[in-house]
Amino acid sequence: MSYKFNFMKNIILTSIFLALILCSSCGNNTKKQEQELETITINTSEKKQYTAAATEVKFNDPKVADVYQGYINLKTALVNSDRAATAMSSSEIMTAFSNIGADEAILTAAQAIAESEDIEQQRKAFVIITESVEKMLDGAIESGVIYKQFCPMAFDFEGGFWLSNSKEIYNPYFGDKMLRCGKVDSEIK
């Protein structure tokens, strides 16, 4: 009887031992799979970069064309929420503003964007640039259409306008957070 008892005891202990090994190895595989999934998620989450539609507008003055192209580059950098590209685009548009003889307020706004480390502050200064560029476009378009677009939720529901080459909405005030928030307010011809 003692032989049967020891044999059964060994079988039970061996079974428990094997069950523990299986459970612990399954637990490790689960953790390992979770870690692999996390890694995959991190590696595949690439931010999409948006590009501006081609400008199909012709201007009476090449200096206005330079300002408008600089504006579109600046707006696109804001859509992409790229603080560094926004600062660089702002520096470029400052040159275009200087060449056209823009007033001090617009140059100050462009400089504030170029020097800011905060994308939200850059977006606030962009409002002033939009207003000034819109005024420059009055009577300067030879052919084509520029779309004035509006987001009612920008700046805590005060709203904000921007100019675009296309009817498609790419919101510079929210970027990827609310990329498509907005509507075409009017057309500038």
C-alpha positions as CSV (number, residue, x, y, z in Angstrom):
1,M,0.0,0.0,0.0
2,S,2.8,2.3,0.7
3,Y,4.1,1.7,-2.8
4,K,0.7,2.7,-4.3
5,F,0.5,5.7,-2.0
6,N,4.0,6.9,-3.0
7,F,3.2,6.3,-6.7
8,M,0.0,8.3,-6.5
9,K,1.7,11.0,-4.5
10,N,4.4,11.3,-7.1
11,I,1.8,11.4,-9.9
12,I,-0.1,14.1,-8.1
13,L,3.0,16.1,-7.4
14,T,4.2,15.7,-10.9
15,S,0.8,16.8,-12.3
16,I,0.8,19.9,-10.0
17,F,4.4,20.7,-11.0
18,L,3.5,20.4,-14.7
19,A,0.3,22.4,-14.3
20,L,2.3,25.2,-12.6
21,I,4.9,25.2,-15.4
22,L,2.2,25.4,-18.0
23,C,0.4,28.2,-16.2
24,S,3.5,30.2,-15.7
25,S,4.6,29.8,-19.2
26,C,1.2,30.7,-20.6
27,G,1.2,33.8,-18.4
28,N,4.6,34.8,-19.7
29,N,3.4,34.3,-23.3
30,T,0.4,36.6,-22.6
31,K,2.6,39.3,-21.2
32,K,5.1,38.9,-24.1
33,Q,2.2,39.1,-26.6
34,E,0.9,42.3,-24.9
35,Q,4.4,43.8,-25.0
36,E,4.7,43.0,-28.7
37,L,1.3,44.5,-29.4
38,E,2.3,47.7,-27.6
39,T,5.5,47.9,-29.6
40,I,3.6,47.3,-32.8
41,T,1.1,50.1,-31.9
42,I,3.9,52.5,-31.1
43,N,5.8,51.7,-34.3
44,T,2.8,52.0,-36.6
45,S,1.4,55.2,-35.3
46,E,2.9,57.6,-37.8
47,K,1.4,61.1,-38.1
48,K,0.1,61.9,-41.5
49,Q,1.5,65.1,-43.1
50,Y,-0.9,67.2,-45.2
51,T,0.1,69.1,-48.2
52,A,-1.6,72.2,-49.7
53,A,-3.5,71.9,-52.9
54,A,-1.8,73.5,-55.9
55,T,-2.6,77.2,-56.3
56,E,-4.7,77.8,-59.4
57,V,-5.0,81.5,-58.8
58,K,-3.2,84.1,-60.9
59,F,-2.4,87.4,-59.4
60,N,-2.0,90.9,-60.9
61,D,1.1,91.4,-58.8
62,P,3.9,88.8,-58.3
63,K,4.6,90.2,-54.8
64,V,1.0,89.4,-53.8
65,A,1.5,85.9,-55.3
66,D,4.6,85.5,-53.1
67,V,2.7,86.6,-50.0
68,Y,-0.2,84.2,-50.8
69,Q,2.1,81.2,-51.4
70,G,3.9,82.0,-48.1
71,Y,0.5,82.2,-46.4
72,I,-0.5,78.7,-47.8
73,N,2.9,77.3,-46.6
74,L,2.3,78.7,-43.1
75,K,-1.3,77.5,-43.0
76,T,-0.2,74.0,-44.1
77,A,2.4,73.9,-41.3
78,L,-0.3,74.8,-38.8
79,V,-2.6,72.1,-40.2
80,N,0.2,69.6,-39.6
81,S,0.7,71.0,-36.0
82,D,4.4,71.3,-36.9
83,R,5.7,74.1,-34.6
84,A,9.2,74.2,-36.3
85,A,7.8,74.2,-39.8
86,T,5.3,76.9,-38.8
87,A,8.2,79.1,-37.4
88,M,10.2,78.6,-40.6
89,S,7.2,79.4,-42.9
90,S,6.5,82.5,-40.8
91,S,10.1,83.7,-41.4
92,E,9.7,83.2,-45.1
93,I,6.4,85.1,-45.2
94,M,8.0,87.9,-43.3
95,T,10.3,88.4,-46.3
96,A,7.3,88.5,-48.7
97,F,5.5,91.0,-46.4
98,S,8.6,93.2,-46.3
99,N,8.8,93.1,-50.2
100,I,5.2,94.3,-50.5
101,G,5.5,97.0,-47.8
102,A,3.2,95.4,-45.3
103,D,2.3,97.3,-42.1
104,E,3.9,96.8,-38.8
105,A,1.1,94.8,-37.2
106,I,1.4,92.0,-39.7
107,L,5.2,91.9,-39.5
108,T,4.9,91.7,-35.7
109,A,2.4,88.9,-35.9
110,A,4.7,87.0,-38.3
111,Q,7.6,87.5,-36.0
112,A,5.6,86.3,-33.0
113,I,4.9,83.1,-34.9
114,A,8.5,82.6,-35.9
115,E,9.7,83.1,-32.3
116,S,7.0,81.1,-30.5
117,E,7.6,77.7,-29.0
118,D,3.9,77.2,-28.5
119,I,1.7,76.0,-31.5
120,E,-1.4,77.5,-29.8
121,Q,0.2,81.0,-29.7
122,Q,1.3,80.6,-33.3
123,R,-2.3,79.8,-34.2
124,K,-3.6,82.9,-32.4
125,A,-1.1,85.2,-34.3
126,F,-2.2,83.4,-37.6
127,V,-5.6,85.1,-37.2
128,I,-3.9,88.6,-37.7
129,I,-2.0,87.3,-40.8
130,T,-5.2,85.9,-42.3
131,E,-7.0,89.2,-41.9
132,S,-4.1,91.1,-43.5
133,V,-3.6,88.7,-46.4
134,E,-7.3,88.8,-47.2
135,K,-7.1,92.6,-47.5
136,M,-4.1,92.3,-49.8
137,L,-6.1,90.0,-52.1
138,D,-8.8,92.6,-52.7
139,G,-8.4,93.5,-56.5
140,A,-5.2,91.4,-56.8
141,I,-6.7,88.2,-58.3
142,E,-6.5,88.0,-62.1
143,S,-8.2,84.6,-62.3
144,G,-9.1,81.7,-60.1
145,V,-10.8,81.3,-56.7
146,I,-9.6,81.5,-53.1
147,Y,-11.8,79.9,-50.5
148,K,-12.4,81.8,-47.2
149,Q,-13.1,79.1,-44.6
150,F,-14.4,79.2,-41.1
151,C,-14.2,77.1,-37.9
152,P,-16.9,78.1,-35.4
153,M,-15.1,76.2,-32.5
154,A,-11.7,77.9,-32.8
155,F,-10.6,79.9,-29.8
156,D,-13.2,78.8,-27.4
157,F,-16.1,79.2,-29.9
158,E,-15.1,82.7,-31.0
159,G,-14.4,81.2,-34.4
160,G,-11.6,81.7,-36.8
161,F,-11.2,82.2,-40.5
162,W,-8.4,81.1,-42.9
163,L,-7.8,81.1,-46.7
164,S,-7.5,78.0,-48.8
165,N,-6.7,76.8,-52.4
166,S,-9.5,74.3,-52.3
167,K,-13.0,73.7,-50.9
168,E,-11.7,70.8,-48.8
169,I,-11.4,71.7,-45.1
170,Y,-8.0,71.3,-43.4
171,N,-8.3,73.2,-40.2
172,P,-5.1,75.1,-39.1
173,Y,-6.5,75.9,-35.7
174,F,-6.9,72.3,-34.6
175,G,-4.8,70.2,-36.9
176,D,-5.4,66.5,-36.4
177,K,-7.6,67.1,-33.4
178,M,-10.4,68.4,-35.5
179,L,-9.0,68.4,-39.0
180,R,-12.3,68.6,-40.9
181,C,-14.0,71.1,-38.6
182,G,-15.1,74.1,-40.6
183,K,-16.9,75.2,-43.7
184,V,-16.4,77.4,-46.8
185,D,-17.7,80.8,-45.8
186,S,-17.1,82.6,-49.1
187,E,-15.1,82.7,-52.3
188,I,-12.6,85.4,-53.2
189,K,-12.4,86.1,-56.9
